[in-house]
Amino acid sequence: MTTTILVTGATGTVGSRVLADLADRDVTVRAALRNPEREQAALPEGVEWVEFDFERPETWGAAFEGVDALFLMRPPAITRVSEAILPAIDAAERVGVEHVVVLSVLGAEKNPILPHRKIEKHVLDTGLDWTFLRPSFFMQNLVQTHHEEIRDGEIVVPAGSGETSFVDAADIAAVAATALAEPGHEGQAYDITGPEALTYHEVARILSEVLDREISYDEPSLIEFVRHSRRQGRDWPFVLVMAGIYTTARVGLAGRVTDDVERLLGRPPRSFREWAEENTEAFESGERNSEAANPTDNDM
């Protein structure tokens, strides 16, 4: 019997790539769409769709019906996971979903204030088989969340001199598709990183070389970052999650480099320089890259 896989965040940075990877496998792929009329046209050929919204429980039952495995990604706009995400997980278990692959974030097990960890802990308390994907900071974040400031020649994050093992969202999606479609990943937590850990000083240097213009990083404080973010119009819940993630880097918890990608996919993950060289147009465009992520898409 063919496995049916439901993908939440199906039009986001990681989810859209998970759909594409699964479309080439012998599985039935179902995209969970919040606005089907607007979003279904972007789906890969052969992918089913169903209306689904974490904040509308009436959509859960039909979406989970007949599903064997679930790719679970917390929408960035949902910060109170106990009111939407956790009840949806319980509903999935009741309907008969067997395996949930959770898109979390690197270091979540050490950072209880992150919503990702609250989701992980809840899943552990269910009877579901689980796989936790804990990626490092998305390379794509730099052409979304920080697009405007980089276009203006600076990077404004409160990461100090801490290192981050940046990872390409395409590598995260490939690992997710493997965990969803192949056996043997139940009860595993994978730390998904790029091949190296970089400080933001090094990121600024690489971007300066690739873009052929000066990009600076002056190690702003947390207070300076919050003020900058509020001036840019970011709302408080988003700013606080970002601050938590960057603080993880600042205190030295985001620089871990693992071989999980190469071990699972049989190839090395993409380096930051390789990715930057392939995305110069996104950095130089006048608008944010529509496929980029934010730090909590880990659509982060």
N, C-alpha and C positions, 0 to 999 in steps of 0.2 A: 504494500500500500504506500502510495506517495505521501511524503511528509508535507504538511501545510504549515507555512511559516508566516506569521504576521509581523510586519515591520512598522513600528511607530516612528514618528519623526521622518516619515518616508520621503519628504521633499527637502530635507535639511542636508547639511554638509556631509554627515556620515550616512544617514539613512538612505539618501538617494544613491549613494555608492554601494551600500549593502544590497539594495534592490538590483542594481546592475550586476553585481557579482553573483547573486543568487539566481538571476534569470538564466545564467549559463549552466545551472545545475539541475539535476533530476528531482526537483521539488516544486510544489505549488507555492507561489509567492503572492502574498496578499498585502497591499499597501493600506495602512490606516490613514485616512485623510480627514482633516477637519473641515475642509471646504472642497468637496469632490467636484463641483461644477468648475471651479477655478483650477484645481490641481491635477485632475486626472489626465489631462493632455500631456503632462510632462513625464508620465510613467513610461518605463521601458515596455516594449512590445511583449505581450504574453503575461503581464503582471495584472492580477486581479486588484480590485479596490473595494474598500468598505468605509462607510462614514464612521468616524471615531473621534471622540473628544474626551480627554481626561476629566474635563469639568462638566460633562453631560453624561451621567451614569446610564441614561436611557439608551446610549449608543454602545455600551460595553458588551451586552449579551450577544447581539448579532455579530459583532466584530470578532469575538473570541470563539464563537461556535465552530467546531470542527478544526480548531487550531492545535497543532502539536507543540510548536515552539514559538516563542515570542521574543522579538528584539525590543527591549524596553529602553527608551530614551526620555528623560525628563525634559519637557519643554522649558526653555529658559524663563518664560513668563511665570511659571508656577513655582513659587518659593515655599508655599505651605503644603508640603508633600502629603501631610497626614490627612488633608481634606480632599485630595484628588488621586494622587499616585498610589498611595498605600491601599485605599479601598478598591482601586482598579486591579491591583495585583491579587487581592483576595477574590475578586470576581473572576479573574482568569483561572485561578485554581478551582473555584467552584464549577466552572463551565467545563473543565477538563483539560486545560493547557497543562503540559507536563514539564516543559523546560523553558526557563527564562534566561536570556542573555542580557545582562544589565550593562549599559554604558555608564561607567562611573568616572572616576578621575584618579590619577596617580596620587598615592598617599592618603586616600579616603579612609582607610582603616585606622589612620593615626590622627584624623581630623574630624571629631564628632560633630562639629558645628555645620559641616557641609551637608546639604540636602542629599547628596549622593550616598553618604554613609548611612543616613536614616533609611534610605531605600534598601541598601544592602542588608542592614540588620533586620528589616522587616521580612525580606525574602528568606533570610536564614531561619526565621521563625515559622515559615510555611512548610508545606510538604512538597514544594516544587523542587525539581532538579534545577540547579543554577550554575551559571558561569558569569564571573565578574570581569569585565574589561576595564582596566584602569589606565587609560592613556595619559600621557603627559600633555603639555600645552600644544594645542593645534597650531601648526604653521599657518593655517588659513586665518587664524585670528588676526594676524598682522595686516591682512588686506580687508578686514571687516571692522573689528572693534577699534583698531589703531590706524585705520587707513588715512584719515584726515591729518593726524599729527605727523605721520611718516611722510605724507605728501608735502607737509610744511617743514620737514627736515629734522624731526625729533621723535623719540620714543619716550612716552610718559607712563611708566609703571613703577610701583614701589617695591621692586625686586632686589634693590641694593646691588651687591656684587655676587649674588647667588646664581648658581647655574640652573639651567632648564634643559631637559632632554627633549627638545621639540620633536614632534612627530607629524607626519603627513596624514591627513584624514583618510586618504586612499588606503594606506597601510592598516589603519584601524578597521576600516570597512572590510578589508580582505580577511582579517582575523575574525571579525564578527561572522562573516559568511561561513567560514570554516567551522566555527563553534556551533553555529545553528544547523548546518547541513550534514556534519560528520559526527559520528559517535566518539565518545571518549573524553569529552570536555566538561562533563558534569562534575560539579564540586571543585572546579579550578578557578583561580583568580590569576589573570594575566596582566602584568605591567607592560604596557605597550609604549615603547619609546623609539626615538630615532637612534642613529648610530653613535651619537656624541652628545655631550652636555656643553652648553654654551652660556656664557653670561650675556646680558643685554649689551654690554660693551662690545662683545664679539659679534652679536647680531647686528648692531649698528655698523660695525666695520664691514661685514660681509655685504650688507645692503648698500653701503656707500660704494663699494667696489662694483657690485652688480648693476646698480642704478646710475653709476658714474656721477654722483653728487653726494654732498656731505649729509649724513644722518647722524645726529648726536644722541647721546644718552647720558644724562647728568645725575642719575640716581636720586630721583625725587623722593621725598619722605611720604609716608602714608597720608599725612594731612594734606600735603601738596597734591597728591594724586586724587584725593577725595574732592578737593576744591576744583581741580581741573575737570574731573568727571562731571561734577554738577554743572559747571559752566557749559559743558558740552550737551547737557540735557539728559544725561543718564539718570534713571530713577534710583531711589535709595536701595531697594532690594538688590538690584543688579550691581550697584557699586559695592555693596557689602560683600556679595559673593566674589566679585573680582578681587576685592581687597584680601579676602581670605585665601584665594588661590595664589596671589602674588606674594603674600606673606609666607606661604609655604616655600616658595622659591627663596625668599629673603633669608629664611632661617636654615636653608640648606637641605630641604626635604624634596626638592623637585629635580635634582640633578642625577637621579639614579638612571643608569643605562643598563638595559637588559638585552638578552638575546631571544626574547620571546617571539618577536616578529620573524626572525630568521629561522628559528626552530620550528615554528608552526607553518610558515609559508615556503621554506626552502630557499629563501633569497634574503638579502640584507634590506633593511628599511632605507627609504630615501633620505639623503642628507639635506640639511637646511640649504646649503649652497645650491645643490641640484634643483631643489624646489623653487628657490628664489629666482634662479636663472630662467625657469620655465614660466614664471609669473610676473615678469617685469611690467607687462602691459597693465595688469591689475593694480600694481602699485602706482603707476603713473596716470591712471584714468581719473577723470573728474568725479566719478561716483564710486561708491563702495562696491566691491565685488559681490554679486548677488549670491554666489555659492559659498561665501566665506562663513565661518562660524564665529561664535562668541565664546568667552571662556567657560560658559556653563553648558555648552552643547556637548559638552563631554558628559548641541546645536546649540569648548571647551569643545 
